[in-house]
Amino acid sequence: MPRPTNQLQPTSAWRLDLRLVDELPEDSIVGRRFIFNALAGVVASAALIAAAWAGYHLYTTINGISDWENRITVAEPDVRVVESLQRNYATQAARLDIIHQLMHNPIPLTVFIAELGRTLPPHMDVHMMQTRSGIFVVRGILNDGSERASRMIGSYVSSLSTNEVIGPHFKEIKLSGLERFDAEDGLSFEITLTPR
């Protein structure tokens, strides 16, 4: 009995072609798919690390702000005390500066006041003397008729410039303010003396 032949079997003239290129696996050591997956993993890991770092930085910043706000709140009474001491110090320092200027003035203050009082015309009163930036300011009133009072104050300022005791110590003596009273006769005046 002859053997039945299988139609699916190749005959001796035919060979199987096992080189289906599209279906064969890659023959490179590291495949493209692995490289793409590795790159995607690296990018995802870097993004995750960057997000974690930003979160940590935000967390430490918030805690730092909270800590400094607490410190400011705790130190606020001390700051008020220090500001009060600084204001007090500034006031005392200004007073000491004025005293120092008066003590180291080219003309002793007592001599200046005595000579100013000795040379005052009648009806003239000095109400205030002060120094501003080393400049002497003398303020007062002159109780007399307006015309006569203005002539008298002008001649008094001129006499101070030529005075033997006061004149040599000041480079400029001028009348810096003059104001008439509304209801009565008289003037208020301001004399400025600039030291040499």
SULMO-V717614 format. One record per pair of residues at least 12 apart in sequence whose C-alpha atoms are under 7 Angstrom apart, sorted by the first residue. I is the first residue (numbers start at 1). J is the second residue. D is the distance in Angstrom with one decimal. If there is no record, write none. Layout:
[[I,J,D] [I,J,D]]
This chain:
[[101,134,6.9] [106,169,6.3] [107,169,6.5] [112,166,6.7] [123,142,5.7] [123,143,5.3] [123,144,6.9] [124,141,5.9] [124,142,4.3] [124,143,6.5] [125,140,5.4] [125,141,5.4] [125,142,6.3] [126,139,5.9] [126,140,4.1] [126,141,6.6] [127,139,5.8] [127,140,4.7] [128,140,6.6] [135,192,7.0] [135,193,6.0] [135,194,5.0] [135,195,6.6] [136,192,5.8] [136,193,5.0] [136,194,6.5] [137,190,6.8] [137,191,5.7] [137,192,4.7] [137,193,6.4] [138,190,5.6] [138,191,5.1] [138,192,6.5] [139,189,5.7] [139,190,4.5] [139,191,6.5] [140,188,5.8] [140,189,5.6] [140,190,6.7] [141,187,5.6] [141,188,4.2] [141,189,5.9] [142,186,5.4] [142,187,5.2] [142,188,6.3] [143,185,6.5] [143,186,4.3] [143,187,6.6] [144,185,5.7] [144,186,4.9] [145,185,5.0] [145,186,5.8] [146,185,6.0] [146,186,5.7] [146,187,6.8] [149,186,6.7] [149,187,6.9] [157,173,6.8] [157,174,6.5] [157,175,6.8] [161,173,6.1] [169,195,6.0] [169,196,6.0] [170,193,6.3] [170,194,5.4] [170,195,4.1] [170,196,5.1] [171,194,5.9] [171,195,5.7] [171,196,5.0] [172,193,5.9] [172,194,5.2] [173,192,5.8] [173,193,4.5] [173,194,6.4] [174,191,5.8] [174,192,5.5] [174,193,6.7] [175,190,6.0] [175,191,4.5] [175,192,6.3] [176,190,5.5] [176,191,5.5] [176,192,6.0] [177,189,5.4] [177,190,4.6] [177,191,6.9] [178,190,6.4]]
